[in-house]
Amino acid sequence: DPGNPTGINDVANNVHMTLQPNPATSNVRLSIEGVSGMVDCSLIDMSGRVVFNDKINAELQQTISLNGLAKGAYFVRITNSKFSKVEKLIVR
């Protein structure tokens, strides 16, 4: 019995990303739990185009400006070498 090897999904399951407010208008606050250090943060529109990308410290709350973005649905993706996590964000 191999038990439960720690895989990439286990890491992702322990990572929680909170977007507030959502729906958002001018900016959104991003809080991350369950991971420390730097992560890549991307904002991706429905056609798959990356409209924002930055390296952020997962331990600090981030504010992402949505100025200039079209209204609609986006995906916020945070990744590092161990996990990838995506949440949907609505821009009004």
N, CA, C and O atoms as a Tinker XYZ file with bonds, in Angstrom:
   368  protein
     1  N      0.852000   -1.198000    0.000000    73     2
     2  CA     0.000000    0.000000    0.000000    64     1     3
     3  C      0.880000    1.237000    0.000000    63     2     4     5
     4  O      1.599000    1.486000    0.968000    81     3
     5  N      0.832000    2.018000   -1.077000    73     3     6
     6  CA     1.719000    3.187000   -1.181000    64     5     7
     7  C      1.294000    4.347000   -0.278000    63     6     8     9
     8  O      2.003000    5.349000   -0.187000    81     7
     9  N      0.158000    4.221000    0.381000    73     7    10
    10  CA    -0.281000    5.323000    1.237000    64     9    11
    11  C     -0.738000    6.497000    0.403000    63    10    12    13
    12  O     -1.305000    6.321000   -0.675000    81    11
    13  N     -0.492000    7.687000    0.899000    73    11    14
    14  CA    -0.923000    8.896000    0.205000    64    13    15
    15  C      0.281000    9.746000   -0.175000    63    14    16    17
    16  O      0.687000   10.612000    0.599000    81    15
    17  N      0.860000    9.518000   -1.349000    73    15    18
    18  CA     1.995000   10.376000   -1.725000    64    17    19
    19  C      1.527000   11.811000   -1.904000    63    18    20    21
    20  O      0.442000   12.071000   -2.425000    81    19
    21  N      2.357000   12.724000   -1.467000    73    19    22
    22  CA     2.007000   14.135000   -1.590000    64    21    23
    23  C      2.247000   14.569000   -3.025000    63    22    24    25
    24  O      3.386000   14.622000   -3.489000    81    23
    25  N      1.172000   14.875000   -3.715000    73    23    26
    26  CA     1.288000   15.283000   -5.102000    64    25    27
    27  C      0.893000   16.729000   -5.279000    63    26    28    29
    28  O      0.584000   17.435000   -4.319000    81    27
    29  N      0.910000   17.147000   -6.512000    73    27    30
    30  CA     0.621000   18.543000   -6.825000    64    29    31
    31  C     -0.809000   18.894000   -6.439000    63    30    32    33
    32  O     -1.076000   20.032000   -6.053000    81    31
    33  N     -1.738000   17.936000   -6.534000    73    31    34
    34  CA    -3.125000   18.227000   -6.203000    64    33    35
    35  C     -3.315000   18.439000   -4.709000    63    34    36    37
    36  O     -4.154000   19.238000   -4.292000    81    35
    37  N     -2.534000   17.722000   -3.900000    73    35    38
    38  CA    -2.641000   17.908000   -2.451000    64    37    39
    39  C     -2.257000   19.334000   -2.070000    63    38    40    41
    40  O     -2.888000   19.951000   -1.213000    81    39
    41  N     -1.223000   19.842000   -2.714000    73    39    42
    42  CA    -0.796000   21.212000   -2.436000    64    41    43
    43  C     -1.896000   22.184000   -2.835000    63    42    44    45
    44  O     -2.243000   23.083000   -2.068000    81    43
    45  N     -2.442000   22.007000   -4.026000    73    43    46
    46  CA    -3.490000   22.912000   -4.509000    64    45    47
    47  C     -4.715000   22.864000   -3.610000    63    46    48    49
    48  O     -5.372000   23.884000   -3.401000    81    47
    49  N     -5.026000   21.691000   -3.078000    73    47    50
    50  CA    -6.196000   21.562000   -2.213000    64    49    51
    51  C     -6.041000   22.372000   -0.935000    63    50    52    53
    52  O     -7.038000   22.779000   -0.338000    81    51
    53  N     -4.810000   22.610000   -0.510000    73    51    54
    54  CA    -4.557000   23.353000    0.721000    64    53    55
    55  C     -4.419000   24.850000    0.483000    63    54    56    57
    56  O     -4.302000   25.628000    1.430000    81    55
    57  N     -4.435000   25.247000   -0.770000    73    55    58
    58  CA    -4.295000   26.662000   -1.108000    64    57    59
    59  C     -5.683000   27.254000   -1.312000    63    58    60    61
    60  O     -6.504000   26.708000   -2.049000    81    59
    61  N     -5.932000   28.381000   -0.649000    73    59    62
    62  CA    -7.222000   29.057000   -0.799000    64    61    63
    63  C     -6.980000   30.493000   -1.237000    63    62    64    65
    64  O     -6.190000   31.224000   -0.640000    81    63
    65  N     -7.687000   30.874000   -2.301000    73    63    66
    66  CA    -7.576000   32.218000   -2.844000    64    65    67
    67  C     -8.919000   32.907000   -2.676000    63    66    68    69
    68  O     -9.955000   32.353000   -3.043000    81    67
    69  N     -8.905000   34.111000   -2.123000    73    67    70
    70  CA   -10.128000   34.877000   -1.930000    64    69    71
    71  C    -10.043000   36.165000   -2.736000    63    70    72    73
    72  O     -9.064000   36.905000   -2.639000    81    71
    73  N    -11.078000   36.431000   -3.535000    73    71    74
    74  CA   -11.168000   37.658000   -4.329000    64    73    75
    75  C    -12.306000   38.495000   -3.770000    63    74    76    77
    76  O    -13.448000   38.039000   -3.705000    81    75
    77  N    -11.989000   39.732000   -3.363000    73    75    78
    78  CA   -13.034000   40.616000   -2.836000    64    77    79
    79  C    -12.847000   42.020000   -3.387000    63    78    80    81
    80  O    -11.711000   42.491000   -3.424000    81    79
    81  N    -13.867000   42.699000   -3.806000    73    79    82
    82  CA   -15.211000   42.144000   -4.022000    64    81    83
    83  C    -15.243000   41.317000   -5.302000    63    82    84    85
    84  O    -14.340000   41.425000   -6.132000    81    83
    85  N    -16.237000   40.522000   -5.463000    73    83    86
    86  CA   -16.438000   39.751000   -6.684000    64    85    87
    87  C    -17.933000   39.532000   -6.850000    63    86    88    89
    88  O    -18.511000   38.725000   -6.122000    81    87
    89  N    -18.576000   40.219000   -7.779000    73    87    90
    90  CA   -18.033000   41.030000   -8.873000    64    89    91
    91  C    -17.308000   42.289000   -8.395000    63    90    92    93
    92  O    -17.611000   42.833000   -7.333000    81    91
    93  N    -16.353000   42.733000   -9.194000    73    91    94
    94  CA   -15.544000   43.904000   -8.873000    64    93    95
    95  C    -15.708000   44.955000   -9.962000    63    94    96    97
    96  O    -16.137000   44.658000  -11.077000    81    95
    97  N    -15.356000   46.196000   -9.613000    73    95    98
    98  CA   -15.441000   47.251000  -10.614000    64    97    99
    99  C    -14.065000   47.858000  -10.907000    63    98   100   101
   100  O    -13.569000   47.721000  -12.026000    81    99
   101  N    -13.440000   48.520000   -9.937000    73    99   102
   102  CA   -12.183000   49.223000  -10.219000    64   101   103
   103  C    -10.943000   48.469000   -9.774000    63   102   104   105
   104  O     -9.892000   48.565000  -10.407000    81   103
   105  N    -11.062000   47.714000   -8.679000    73   103   106
   106  CA    -9.942000   46.871000   -8.277000    64   105   107
   107  C    -10.455000   45.719000   -7.430000    63   106   108   109
   108  O    -11.592000   45.728000   -6.958000    81   107
   109  N     -9.600000   44.737000   -7.251000    73   107   110
   110  CA    -9.986000   43.548000   -6.491000    64   109   111
   111  C     -8.856000   43.219000   -5.524000    63   110   112   113
   112  O     -7.678000   43.326000   -5.865000    81   111
   113  N     -9.235000   42.814000   -4.305000    73   111   114
   114  CA    -8.246000   42.399000   -3.309000    64   113   115
   115  C     -8.087000   40.890000   -3.377000    63   114   116   117
   116  O     -9.064000   40.141000   -3.384000    81   115
   117  N     -6.847000   40.469000   -3.426000    73   115   118
   118  CA    -6.521000   39.051000   -3.542000    64   117   119
   119  C     -5.826000   38.599000   -2.264000    63   118   120   121
   120  O     -4.764000   39.111000   -1.912000    81   119
   121  N     -6.432000   37.637000   -1.573000    73   119   122
   122  CA    -5.822000   37.052000   -0.382000    64   121   123
   123  C     -5.569000   35.576000   -0.645000    63   122   124   125
   124  O     -6.418000   34.882000   -1.205000    81   123
   125  N     -4.392000   35.100000   -0.235000    73   123   126
   126  CA    -4.012000   33.714000   -0.459000    64   125   127
   127  C     -3.666000   33.068000    0.871000    63   126   128   129
   128  O     -2.936000   33.643000    1.678000    81   127
   129  N     -4.183000   31.886000    1.094000    73   127   130
   130  CA    -3.841000   31.105000    2.291000    64   129   131
   131  C     -3.242000   29.777000    1.870000    63   130   132   133
   132  O     -3.571000   29.248000    0.808000    81   131
   133  N     -2.363000   29.240000    2.701000    73   131   134
   134  CA    -1.857000   27.899000    2.478000    64   133   135
   135  C     -0.582000   27.833000    1.668000    63   134   136   137
   136  O     -0.095000   26.744000    1.365000    81   135
   137  N     -0.036000   28.981000    1.314000    73   135   138
   138  CA     1.222000   28.996000    0.571000    64   137   139
   139  C      2.011000   30.224000    1.008000    63   138   140   141
   140  O      1.439000   31.268000    1.319000    81   139
   141  N      3.330000   30.081000    1.028000    73   139   142
   142  CA     4.177000   31.218000    1.390000    64   141   143
   143  C      5.138000   31.499000    0.245000    63   142   144   145
   144  O      5.326000   30.673000   -0.649000    81   143
   145  N      5.740000   32.677000    0.290000    73   143   146
   146  CA     6.710000   33.033000   -0.734000    64   145   147
   147  C      6.068000   33.638000   -1.960000    63   146   148   149
   148  O      4.903000   34.036000   -1.943000    81   147
   149  N      6.844000   33.699000   -3.021000    73   147   150
   150  CA     6.402000   34.363000   -4.233000    64   149   151
   151  C      5.624000   33.402000   -5.126000    63   150   152   153
   152  O      5.982000   32.233000   -5.276000    81   151
   153  N      4.550000   33.925000   -5.714000    73   151   154
   154  CA     3.787000   33.158000   -6.695000    64   153   155
   155  C      3.561000   34.040000   -7.911000    63   154   156   157
   156  O      3.610000   35.266000   -7.818000    81   155
   157  N      3.313000   33.411000   -9.047000    73   155   158
   158  CA     2.927000   34.140000  -10.245000    64   157   159
   159  C      1.426000   34.335000  -10.215000    63   158   160   161
   160  O      0.677000   33.395000   -9.954000    81   159
   161  N      0.987000   35.551000  -10.481000    73   159   162
   162  CA    -0.435000   35.860000  -10.520000    64   161   163
   163  C     -0.775000   36.379000  -11.904000    63   162   164   165
   164  O     -0.160000   37.331000  -12.384000    81   163
   165  N     -1.752000   35.758000  -12.545000    73   163   166
   166  CA    -2.185000   36.180000  -13.874000    64   165   167
   167  C     -3.679000   36.428000  -13.880000    63   166   168   169
   168  O     -4.441000   35.743000  -13.197000    81   167
   169  N     -4.086000   37.413000  -14.658000    73   167   170
   170  CA    -5.497000   37.680000  -14.914000    64   169   171
   171  C     -5.711000   37.378000  -16.396000    63   170   172   173
   172  O     -5.047000   37.947000  -17.262000    81   171
   173  N     -6.646000   36.474000  -16.668000    73   171   174
   174  CA    -6.811000   35.937000  -18.019000    64   173   175
   175  C     -8.245000   36.167000  -18.470000    63   174   176   177
   176  O     -9.188000   35.874000  -17.735000    81   175
   177  N     -8.408000   36.695000  -19.681000    73   175   178
   178  CA    -9.775000   36.918000  -20.152000    64   177   179
   179  C    -10.316000   35.632000  -20.771000    63   178   180   181
   180  O     -9.608000   34.629000  -20.860000    81   179
   181  N    -11.577000   35.671000  -21.198000    73   179   182
   182  CA   -12.245000   34.456000  -21.642000    64   181   183
   183  C    -11.662000   33.893000  -22.932000    63   182   184   185
   184  O    -11.883000   32.724000  -23.248000    81   183
   185  N    -10.926000   34.700000  -23.676000    73   183   186
   186  CA   -10.297000   34.174000  -24.896000    64   185   187
   187  C     -8.917000   33.596000  -24.600000    63   186   188   189
   188  O     -8.225000   33.127000  -25.504000    81   187
   189  N     -8.517000   33.634000  -23.313000    73   187   190
   190  CA    -7.239000   33.052000  -22.933000    64   189   191
   191  C     -6.087000   34.041000  -22.956000    63   190   192   193
   192  O     -4.934000   33.657000  -22.758000    81   191
   193  N     -6.389000   35.313000  -23.196000    73   191   194
   194  CA    -5.348000   36.334000  -23.243000    64   193   195
   195  C     -5.001000   36.782000  -21.828000    63   194   196   197
   196  O     -5.888000   37.044000  -21.016000    81   195
   197  N     -3.708000   36.869000  -21.543000    73   195   198
   198  CA    -3.259000   37.327000  -20.221000    64   197   199
   199  C     -3.261000   38.853000  -20.219000    63   198   200   201
   200  O     -2.507000   39.478000  -20.965000    81   199
   201  N     -4.112000   39.455000  -19.376000    73   199   202
   202  CA    -4.234000   40.912000  -19.344000    64   201   203
   203  C     -3.468000   41.517000  -18.174000    63   202   204   205
   204  O     -3.289000   42.733000  -18.110000    81   203
   205  N     -3.015000   40.675000  -17.250000    73   203   206
   206  CA    -2.222000   41.135000  -16.111000    64   205   207
   207  C     -1.363000   39.971000  -15.662000    63   206   208   209
   208  O     -1.830000   38.834000  -15.594000    81   207
   209  N     -0.108000   40.256000  -15.357000    73   207   210
   210  CA     0.761000   39.199000  -14.853000    64   209   211
   211  C      1.804000   39.826000  -13.939000    63   210   212   213
   212  O      2.433000   40.821000  -14.298000    81   211
   213  N      1.985000   39.248000  -12.762000    73   211   214
   214  CA     2.951000   39.811000  -11.825000    64   213   215
   215  C      3.386000   38.725000  -10.855000    63   214   216   217
   216  O      2.659000   37.764000  -10.605000    81   215
   217  N      4.578000   38.896000  -10.317000    73   215   218
   218  CA     5.007000   38.031000   -9.212000    64   217   219
   219  C      4.593000   38.717000   -7.917000    63   218   220   221
   220  O      4.887000   39.895000   -7.713000    81   219
   221  N      3.916000   37.988000   -7.050000    73   219   222
   222  CA     3.431000   38.581000   -5.807000    64   221   223
   223  C      3.849000   37.719000   -4.623000    63   222   224   225
   224  O      4.132000   36.530000   -4.768000    81   223
   225  N      3.882000   38.338000   -3.456000    73   223   226
   226  CA     4.156000   37.625000   -2.217000    64   225   227
   227  C      2.834000   37.081000   -1.707000    63   226   228   229
   228  O      1.929000   37.847000   -1.376000    81   227
   229  N      2.720000   35.761000   -1.643000    73   227   230
   230  CA     1.455000   35.124000   -1.272000    64   229   231
   231  C      1.041000   35.441000    0.161000    63   230   232   233
   232  O     -0.126000   35.283000    0.521000    81   231
   233  N      2.000000   35.890000    0.983000    73   231   234
   234  CA     1.683000   36.146000    2.385000    64   233   235
   235  C      1.073000   37.534000    2.600000    63   234   236   237
   236  O      0.562000   37.828000    3.680000    81   235
   237  N      1.127000   38.380000    1.578000    73   235   238
   238  CA     0.599000   39.737000    1.698000    64   237   239
   239  C     -0.647000   39.877000    0.839000    63   238   240   241
   240  O     -0.709000   39.346000   -0.270000    81   239
   241  N     -1.640000   40.595000    1.355000    73   239   242
   242  CA    -2.831000   40.847000    0.542000    64   241   243
   243  C     -2.454000   41.759000   -0.619000    63   242   244   245
   244  O     -1.729000   42.736000   -0.433000    81   243
   245  N     -2.933000   41.449000   -1.790000    73   243   246
   246  CA    -2.625000   42.217000   -2.992000    64   245   247
   247  C     -3.878000   42.940000   -3.474000    63   246   248   249
   248  O     -4.998000   42.459000   -3.296000    81   247
   249  N     -3.669000   44.098000   -4.084000    73   247   250
   250  CA    -4.772000   44.774000   -4.764000    64   249   251
   251  C     -4.426000   44.854000   -6.245000    63   250   252   253
   252  O     -3.380000   45.382000   -6.621000    81   251
   253  N     -5.304000   44.331000   -7.071000    73   251   254
   254  CA    -5.098000   44.331000   -8.517000    64   253   255
   255  C     -6.034000   45.358000   -9.133000    63   254   256   257
   256  O     -7.247000   45.302000   -8.935000    81   255
   257  N     -5.463000   46.295000   -9.882000    73   255   258
   258  CA    -6.279000   47.304000  -10.554000    64   257   259
   259  C     -6.953000   46.701000  -11.775000    63   258   260   261
   260  O     -6.327000   45.990000  -12.561000    81   259
   261  N     -8.234000   46.993000  -11.921000    73   259   262
   262  CA    -9.002000   46.485000  -13.061000    64   261   263
   263  C     -9.298000   47.600000  -14.053000    63   262   264   265
   264  O    -10.068000   47.410000  -14.995000    81   263
   265  N     -8.685000   48.765000  -13.843000    73   263   266
   266  CA    -8.925000   49.902000  -14.733000    64   265   267
   267  C     -8.534000   49.545000  -16.163000    63   266   268   269
   268  O     -7.470000   48.974000  -16.399000    81   267
   269  N     -9.388000   49.882000  -17.100000    73   267   270
   270  CA    -9.088000   49.633000  -18.496000    64   269   271
   271  C     -9.499000   48.250000  -18.973000    63   270   272   273
   272  O     -9.369000   47.940000  -20.157000    81   271
   273  N     -9.995000   47.417000  -18.065000    73   271   274
   274  CA   -10.437000   46.092000  -18.486000    64   273   275
   275  C    -11.896000   46.134000  -18.926000    63   274   276   277
   276  O    -12.716000   46.838000  -18.336000    81   275
   277  N    -12.200000   45.385000  -19.950000    73   275   278
   278  CA   -13.590000   45.288000  -20.398000    64   277   279
   279  C    -14.411000   44.556000  -19.350000    63   278   280   281
   280  O    -13.898000   43.702000  -18.627000    81   279
   281  N    -15.681000   44.897000  -19.276000    73   279   282
   282  CA   -16.569000   44.170000  -18.373000    64   281   283
   283  C    -16.685000   42.727000  -18.839000    63   282   284   285
   284  O    -16.628000   42.435000  -20.033000    81   283
   285  N    -16.850000   41.830000  -17.870000    73   283   286
   286  CA   -17.014000   40.430000  -18.241000    64   285   287
   287  C    -16.342000   39.516000  -17.239000    63   286   288   289
   288  O    -15.989000   39.926000  -16.133000    81   287
   289  N    -16.171000   38.270000  -17.645000    73   287   290
   290  CA   -15.600000   37.256000  -16.762000    64   289   291
   291  C    -14.120000   37.066000  -17.063000    63   290   292   293
   292  O    -13.694000   37.074000  -18.219000    81   291
   293  N    -13.355000   36.896000  -16.005000    73   291   294
   294  CA   -11.922000   36.653000  -16.112000    64   293   295
   295  C    -11.558000   35.503000  -15.180000    63   294   296   297
   296  O    -12.336000   35.114000  -14.309000    81   295
   297  N    -10.370000   34.976000  -15.382000    73   295   298
   298  CA    -9.833000   33.996000  -14.445000    64   297   299
   299  C     -8.598000   34.583000  -13.781000    63   298   300   301
   300  O     -7.729000   35.144000  -14.448000    81   299
   301  N     -8.529000   34.447000  -12.467000    73   299   302
   302  CA    -7.323000   34.805000  -11.734000    64   301   303
   303  C     -6.590000   33.507000  -11.445000    63   302   304   305
   304  O     -7.137000   32.602000  -10.815000    81   303
   305  N     -5.346000   33.419000  -11.910000    73   303   306
   306  CA    -4.567000   32.194000  -11.732000    64   305   307
   307  C     -3.324000   32.499000  -10.910000    63   306   308   309
   308  O     -2.575000   33.425000  -11.221000    81   307
   309  N     -3.109000   31.710000   -9.854000    73   307   310
   310  CA    -1.860000   31.812000   -9.106000    64   309   311
   311  C     -1.127000   30.486000   -9.242000    63   310   312   313
   312  O     -1.730000   29.418000   -9.131000    81   311
   313  N      0.173000   30.562000   -9.482000    73   311   314
   314  CA     0.970000   29.356000   -9.689000    64   313   315
   315  C      2.349000   29.523000   -9.065000    63   314   316   317
   316  O      2.880000   30.630000   -8.974000    81   315
   317  N      2.913000   28.402000   -8.640000    73   315   318
   318  CA     4.348000   28.321000   -8.406000    64   317   319
   319  C      4.780000   26.936000   -8.870000    63   318   320   321
   320  O      4.043000   26.285000   -9.612000    81   319
   321  N      5.928000   26.478000   -8.463000    73   319   322
   322  CA     6.413000   25.195000   -8.974000    64   321   323
   323  C      5.598000   24.021000   -8.427000    63   322   324   325
   324  O      5.686000   22.912000   -8.954000    81   323
   325  N      4.801000   24.252000   -7.371000    73   323   326
   326  CA     4.113000   23.152000   -6.707000    64   325   327
   327  C      2.612000   23.092000   -6.969000    63   326   328   329
   328  O      1.995000   22.049000   -6.751000    81   327
   329  N      2.019000   24.179000   -7.427000    73   327   330
   330  CA     0.559000   24.162000   -7.587000    64   329   331
   331  C      0.118000   25.195000   -8.606000    63   330   332   333
   332  O      0.875000   26.085000   -8.992000    81   331
   333  N     -1.119000   25.052000   -9.027000    73   331   334
   334  CA    -1.800000   26.059000   -9.834000    64   333   335
   335  C     -3.226000   26.150000   -9.325000    63   334   336   337
   336  O     -3.881000   25.131000   -9.106000    81   335
   337  N     -3.703000   27.365000   -9.138000    73   335   338
   338  CA    -5.051000   27.555000   -8.596000    64   337   339
   339  C     -5.726000   28.648000   -9.420000    63   338   340   341
   340  O     -5.116000   29.670000   -9.735000    81   339
   341  N     -6.993000   28.421000   -9.764000    73   339   342
   342  CA    -7.711000   29.386000  -10.592000    64   341   343
   343  C     -9.049000   29.710000   -9.934000    63   342   344   345
   344  O     -9.755000   28.820000   -9.461000    81   343
   345  N     -9.383000   30.997000   -9.913000    73   343   346
   346  CA   -10.713000   31.435000   -9.464000    64   345   347
   347  C    -11.295000   32.350000  -10.543000    63   346   348   349
   348  O    -10.568000   33.049000  -11.248000    81   347
   349  N    -12.618000   32.326000  -10.651000    73   347   350
   350  CA   -13.297000   33.184000  -11.617000    64   349   351
   351  C    -13.570000   34.555000  -10.990000    63   350   352   353
   352  O    -13.961000   34.648000   -9.826000    81   351
   353  N    -13.364000   35.596000  -11.762000    73   351   354
   354  CA   -13.612000   36.962000  -11.323000    64   353   355
   355  C    -14.535000   37.637000  -12.338000    63   354   356   357
   356  O    -14.306000   37.566000  -13.545000    81   355
   357  N    -15.573000   38.286000  -11.832000    73   355   358
   358  CA   -16.477000   39.044000  -12.704000    64   357   359
   359  C    -16.142000   40.533000  -12.572000    63   358   360   361
   360  O    -16.091000   41.077000  -11.469000    81   359
   361  N    -15.916000   41.178000  -13.717000    73   359   362
   362  CA   -15.666000   42.624000  -13.734000    64   361   363
   363  C    -16.919000   43.300000  -14.261000    63   362   364   365
   364  O    -17.408000   42.975000  -15.343000    81   363
   365  N    -17.433000   44.251000  -13.479000    73   363   366
   366  CA   -18.671000   44.964000  -13.864000    64   365   367
   367  C    -18.339000   46.333000  -14.412000    63   366   368
   368  O    -19.241000   47.082000  -14.789000    81   367
